[in-house]
């Protein structure tokens, strides 16, 4: 199957309530696209529209350049993995992996000999060949998820859909499975992957590009670095990584004003006197003297092993600083000075963002 997904102004509504609003988005062949957003943002609905489980109220869905909007799920040639694995408990691992191949119909029906070959290949690829004769109840959560992925890969799909595939795993297993998914992607360079998650770490780690969703709409789309370094709006800034978002006024001589003080930052394209939001990532905020100084009171301090997180009240606003572990951290109520480089701040136009 040829990879690639295209949403052409796809809208989905339930009982008149729009849950996906005119989505235009293209996933290139071989690309990993993460749909990132909170619950109810429309990301799972978009994935289900690709799978054929929901029908758009308007717009079209294309796979490999073919309009599949009217095709049933079994004719779309996709692989899908959901968060609860959906393995058949009465079937052994190899039988679970073979299920999709045996269920194919018509001219696409796979001969028995080829089914055995594909099952073996899929299990080998996911590191589960030694567990072929076991039942799901005899496997750990991570192993069950590998079997679910093997089953999806066995049909050799051009498109692989992953719906919160790691949410049921503990932190260590999630980290291991992320590495495995990255490895699989390298071994399957022509397969397009649509990865639904609310976990920004998963999206930043795995995706070639991230589509940020909120309130049924696409808010922004770009590479992880683009969205992190230069977010398009406040919602993207707050959802893709942690962010300090400070209300500022653009000055007449360049830079911005916050709490009566001047802050140096690029203001190209924003008129003097305009209201805007300054975005600074917590790990780019330093403690002590430096450019763009902010003075305030420590309201909370958290030790996080290799780092300390400081919460500082500055002119009635909370500013977060993530610092390398401090030998002598300040105490609650201490007055401190923070700073950040002009190159590490991004100016977001007011009125652009959530919603």
C-alpha positions as CSV (number, residue, x, y, z in Angstrom):
1,X,0.0,0.0,0.0
2,X,1.1,3.6,-0.8
3,X,1.4,5.8,2.3
4,X,0.2,9.3,2.8
5,X,-2.9,10.9,4.4
6,X,-4.8,14.0,3.4
7,X,-7.7,15.6,5.2
8,X,-9.5,17.9,2.8
9,X,-11.7,20.3,5.0
10,X,-13.0,17.3,7.0
11,X,-15.8,18.2,9.5
12,X,-17.3,15.6,11.8
13,X,-20.4,16.4,13.9
14,X,-22.5,14.4,16.4
15,X,-26.1,15.5,16.8
16,X,-25.2,18.9,15.5
17,X,-22.2,19.3,17.8
18,X,-19.0,19.8,15.7
19,X,-16.2,17.7,17.1
20,X,-13.8,18.2,14.2
21,X,-14.0,21.5,12.3
22,X,-12.8,21.8,8.7
23,X,-9.5,20.0,9.2
24,X,-7.0,20.5,6.4
25,X,-3.8,18.5,7.0
26,X,-1.4,16.3,4.9
27,X,0.8,13.5,6.2
28,X,3.5,12.7,3.7
29,X,4.5,9.1,2.8
30,X,6.9,7.9,5.4
31,X,6.2,10.7,7.8
32,X,5.2,10.5,11.5
33,X,2.6,13.0,12.3
34,X,1.5,13.4,15.9
35,X,-1.9,14.8,16.7
36,X,-1.4,16.5,20.0
37,X,-4.1,18.1,22.2
38,X,-6.2,17.8,25.3
39,X,-9.2,15.5,25.7
40,X,-12.1,16.7,23.4
41,X,-9.8,18.5,21.0
42,X,-10.8,16.4,18.0
43,X,-7.6,14.4,17.5
44,X,-9.1,10.9,18.0
45,X,-12.0,11.9,15.8
46,X,-9.6,12.7,13.1
47,X,-7.9,9.4,13.4
48,X,-11.2,7.5,13.4
49,X,-12.2,9.4,10.2
50,X,-9.0,8.0,8.6
51,X,-9.8,4.5,9.8
52,X,-13.4,4.7,8.5
53,X,-15.1,4.4,11.9
54,X,-16.7,7.8,11.6
55,X,-18.1,9.5,8.5
56,X,-17.4,13.2,7.8
57,X,-20.4,15.5,7.7
58,X,-18.4,17.3,5.0
59,X,-14.9,17.1,3.4
60,X,-12.9,14.1,2.1
61,X,-10.3,11.8,3.3
62,X,-7.5,10.6,1.0
63,X,-5.0,7.7,1.5
64,X,-2.1,7.4,-0.9
65,X,-3.9,9.9,-3.2
66,X,-7.1,7.8,-3.3
67,X,-10.4,9.2,-2.0
68,X,-11.4,6.6,0.7
69,X,-14.2,8.6,2.3
70,X,-16.9,6.2,1.2
71,X,-14.8,3.0,1.6
72,X,-15.5,0.7,4.6
73,X,-12.6,0.2,7.1
74,X,-11.6,-3.2,5.9
75,X,-10.9,-1.9,2.4
76,X,-8.6,1.0,3.4
77,X,-5.5,-1.1,4.0
78,X,-4.5,0.5,7.3
79,X,-3.0,-0.8,10.5
80,X,-4.3,0.5,13.8
81,X,-3.2,0.2,17.4
82,X,-5.3,1.4,20.3
83,X,-4.4,2.0,24.0
84,X,-6.1,-1.1,25.4
85,X,-4.3,-3.5,22.9
86,X,-7.6,-5.3,21.9
87,X,-6.0,-8.7,21.8
88,X,-8.2,-11.8,21.7
89,X,-7.5,-13.6,25.1
90,X,-8.4,-17.1,23.7
91,X,-5.8,-16.8,20.9
92,X,-2.1,-17.3,21.1
93,X,0.2,-14.4,20.1
94,X,0.8,-15.8,16.6
95,X,-3.0,-16.2,16.1
96,X,-3.6,-12.7,17.2
97,X,-1.0,-11.3,14.8
98,X,-2.5,-13.5,11.9
99,X,-6.1,-12.3,12.6
100,X,-6.0,-9.3,10.3
101,X,-4.5,-11.3,7.4
102,X,-7.0,-14.1,7.7
103,X,-9.9,-11.5,7.8
104,X,-9.0,-9.9,4.5
105,X,-11.4,-10.6,1.7
106,X,-11.7,-11.0,-2.0
107,X,-8.6,-10.5,-4.2
108,X,-6.6,-9.3,-1.2
109,X,-7.0,-12.6,0.7
110,X,-3.5,-13.8,1.7
111,X,-2.5,-17.5,1.2
112,X,-1.8,-19.6,4.3
113,X,1.9,-19.9,3.6
114,X,2.3,-16.2,3.2
115,X,0.4,-15.6,6.4
116,X,2.9,-17.7,8.4
117,X,5.8,-15.7,6.8
118,X,4.3,-12.3,7.5
119,X,3.4,-13.3,11.1
120,X,7.0,-14.4,11.7
121,X,8.4,-11.2,10.1
122,X,6.1,-9.0,12.2
123,X,6.9,-10.8,15.5
124,X,10.6,-10.6,14.7
125,X,10.4,-6.9,13.9
126,X,8.7,-6.2,17.3
127,X,11.0,-8.5,19.3
128,X,8.2,-10.9,20.1
129,X,9.2,-14.0,18.1
130,X,10.0,-16.0,21.2
131,X,6.5,-15.4,22.6
132,X,4.5,-16.7,19.5
133,X,2.9,-19.6,21.4
134,X,1.9,-17.6,24.5
135,X,-1.5,-16.2,25.4
136,X,-2.0,-12.5,26.1
137,X,-2.5,-13.2,29.8
138,X,1.0,-14.6,30.0
139,X,2.5,-11.3,28.7
140,X,3.4,-8.0,30.4
141,X,1.6,-4.8,29.3
142,X,4.6,-3.7,27.1
143,X,4.7,-7.2,25.5
144,X,1.0,-7.1,24.7
145,X,1.4,-3.7,23.1
146,X,4.2,-5.1,20.9
147,X,1.9,-7.9,19.8
148,X,-0.8,-5.3,18.9
149,X,1.8,-3.4,16.8
150,X,2.9,-6.6,15.2
151,X,-0.7,-7.4,14.2
152,X,-1.0,-4.0,12.6
153,X,2.3,-4.4,10.7
154,X,1.5,-7.9,9.5
155,X,-0.9,-6.6,6.9
156,X,1.9,-4.4,5.5
157,X,-0.1,-1.2,5.7
158,X,0.8,2.0,3.9
159,X,-0.7,3.9,6.9
160,X,-0.4,3.0,10.6
161,X,-2.7,4.7,13.1
162,X,-1.7,4.8,16.8
163,X,-4.3,6.0,19.2
164,X,-2.7,6.8,22.6
165,X,-0.8,3.5,22.3
166,X,1.4,4.0,25.4
167,X,-1.1,5.6,27.9
168,X,-1.7,2.3,29.7
169,X,2.0,1.7,30.3
170,X,4.1,2.9,33.2
171,X,6.8,5.6,32.8
172,X,9.7,3.1,32.2
173,X,7.8,1.1,29.7
174,X,6.6,4.2,27.8
175,X,10.2,5.3,27.4
176,X,11.2,1.8,26.2
177,X,8.3,1.7,23.7
178,X,9.1,5.1,22.4
179,X,12.5,3.9,21.5
180,X,11.0,0.8,19.9
181,X,8.5,2.8,17.8
182,X,11.4,5.1,16.6
183,X,13.3,2.0,15.6
184,X,10.3,0.6,13.8
185,X,9.9,3.8,11.9
186,X,13.5,3.7,10.7
187,X,12.8,0.1,9.4
188,X,9.6,1.1,7.7
189,X,10.5,4.3,5.9
190,X,7.6,4.3,3.5
191,X,4.8,3.8,6.1
192,X,2.9,7.0,7.1
193,X,2.2,7.1,10.9
194,X,-0.6,9.1,12.5
195,X,0.1,9.2,16.2
196,X,-2.6,10.5,18.6
197,X,-1.4,11.6,22.0
198,X,-2.0,14.2,24.8
199,X,1.6,13.6,26.0
200,X,4.0,16.3,24.6
201,X,7.1,14.2,25.4
202,X,5.8,11.4,23.1
203,X,5.1,13.9,20.3
204,X,8.4,15.7,20.6
205,X,10.3,12.5,20.8
206,X,8.7,10.6,17.9
207,X,7.1,12.9,15.4
208,X,8.5,14.5,12.3
209,X,5.8,17.1,12.6
210,X,3.2,17.8,15.2
211,X,-0.4,19.0,14.6
212,X,-1.7,20.8,17.7
213,X,-5.4,20.4,18.2
214,X,-7.8,22.3,20.5
215,X,-11.6,22.7,20.5
216,X,-12.1,20.7,17.3
217,X,-9.7,22.9,15.4
218,X,-6.1,22.7,14.2
219,X,-4.2,25.4,16.1
220,X,-0.7,24.9,14.6
221,X,1.4,22.4,12.6
222,X,5.2,22.2,12.3
223,X,8.3,20.3,13.3
224,X,8.8,19.8,17.0
225,X,11.7,22.4,17.0
226,X,9.5,25.0,15.1
227,X,6.6,24.6,17.5
228,X,8.9,24.7,20.6
229,X,11.2,27.5,19.5
230,X,8.7,29.7,17.7
231,X,5.1,28.8,18.7
232,X,2.3,30.3,16.6
233,X,0.1,31.2,19.5
234,X,-0.4,31.0,23.3
235,X,-2.1,27.6,23.3
236,X,0.7,26.0,21.3
237,X,3.3,27.6,23.5
238,X,1.6,26.3,26.7
239,X,0.8,22.8,25.3
240,X,4.1,22.0,23.5
241,X,6.5,22.2,26.5
242,X,6.2,24.5,29.5
243,X,6.2,28.2,28.9
244,X,6.2,31.5,30.8
245,X,3.6,33.7,29.1
246,X,3.8,37.3,30.2
247,X,1.5,40.2,29.0
248,X,3.6,43.0,27.6
249,X,3.2,46.2,25.6
250,X,5.4,46.9,22.6
251,X,7.6,49.9,23.2
252,X,8.2,52.8,20.7
253,X,12.0,52.2,20.5
254,X,11.9,48.4,20.1
255,X,11.5,45.9,22.9
256,X,8.6,45.5,25.2
257,X,7.4,46.8,28.6
258,X,6.5,44.4,31.4
259,X,5.6,45.7,34.9
260,X,7.3,49.0,34.3
261,X,10.5,47.5,33.1
262,X,12.0,47.3,29.6
263,X,12.7,43.9,28.0
264,X,14.7,43.5,24.9
265,X,13.1,41.2,22.3
266,X,12.5,41.2,18.6
267,X,9.3,43.1,17.7
268,X,9.3,43.0,13.9
269,X,5.8,43.3,12.5
270,X,4.2,44.4,15.8
271,X,3.2,48.1,16.1
272,X,4.3,50.2,19.0
273,X,1.7,50.3,21.8
274,X,0.3,47.0,20.8
275,X,-0.5,44.4,23.4
276,X,1.3,41.1,23.1
277,X,2.4,38.0,25.0
278,X,6.1,37.2,25.7
279,X,7.0,33.5,25.7
280,X,10.1,32.3,27.5
281,X,10.8,28.6,28.2
282,X,11.6,27.9,31.9
283,X,14.9,26.2,31.2
284,X,16.1,29.3,29.4
285,X,15.6,31.5,32.5
286,X,18.7,32.0,34.6
287,X,19.2,33.0,38.2
288,X,21.2,36.2,39.0
289,X,22.4,39.1,37.0
290,X,22.1,39.2,33.2
291,X,20.2,40.6,30.3
292,X,16.4,41.1,30.6
293,X,16.3,41.1,34.4
294,X,13.2,40.3,36.3
295,X,13.0,40.8,40.1
296,X,10.5,39.0,42.3
297,X,9.8,36.8,45.3
298,X,10.2,33.0,45.5
299,X,6.8,31.5,46.1
300,X,7.8,27.8,45.7
301,X,10.9,25.7,45.1
302,X,10.9,22.1,43.9
303,X,13.9,19.8,43.8
304,X,13.6,17.5,40.8
305,X,16.9,15.5,41.1
306,X,19.1,17.1,38.5
307,X,17.2,20.4,38.6
308,X,15.5,22.9,40.9
309,X,12.3,24.5,39.7
310,X,11.7,28.0,41.1
311,X,8.3,29.7,41.1
312,X,8.8,33.5,41.3
313,X,6.2,36.1,41.6
314,X,7.1,39.1,39.4
315,X,4.7,42.0,39.2
316,X,1.8,39.8,40.1
317,X,2.7,37.1,37.5
318,X,4.3,33.7,38.1
319,X,7.6,33.1,36.4
320,X,9.1,29.6,36.3
321,X,12.8,28.9,36.1
322,X,14.2,25.4,35.7
323,X,17.8,25.5,36.9
324,X,20.6,22.9,37.2
325,X,20.6,21.6,40.7
326,X,21.6,24.4,43.0
327,X,24.1,23.8,45.9
328,X,22.5,26.7,47.9
329,X,18.9,27.2,46.5
330,X,17.0,30.3,47.7
331,X,14.2,29.8,50.2
332,X,10.5,30.6,50.1
333,X,10.0,34.3,50.4
334,X,13.5,35.3,49.2
335,X,13.9,38.2,46.8
336,X,15.7,37.0,43.6
337,X,16.7,38.3,40.2
338,X,16.0,36.2,37.0
339,X,17.3,36.8,33.5
340,X,17.0,35.5,30.0
341,X,18.6,36.2,26.6
342,X,16.7,38.3,24.0
343,X,17.3,35.4,21.6
344,X,15.4,33.0,23.9
345,X,12.1,34.9,23.9
346,X,9.3,34.9,21.4
347,X,6.7,37.6,21.0
348,X,3.1,36.4,20.4
349,X,0.5,38.8,19.0
350,X,-2.4,39.3,21.4
351,X,-5.7,37.7,20.5
352,X,-4.0,34.8,18.7
353,X,-4.2,31.6,20.7
354,X,-6.7,29.5,22.6
355,X,-9.8,28.8,20.6
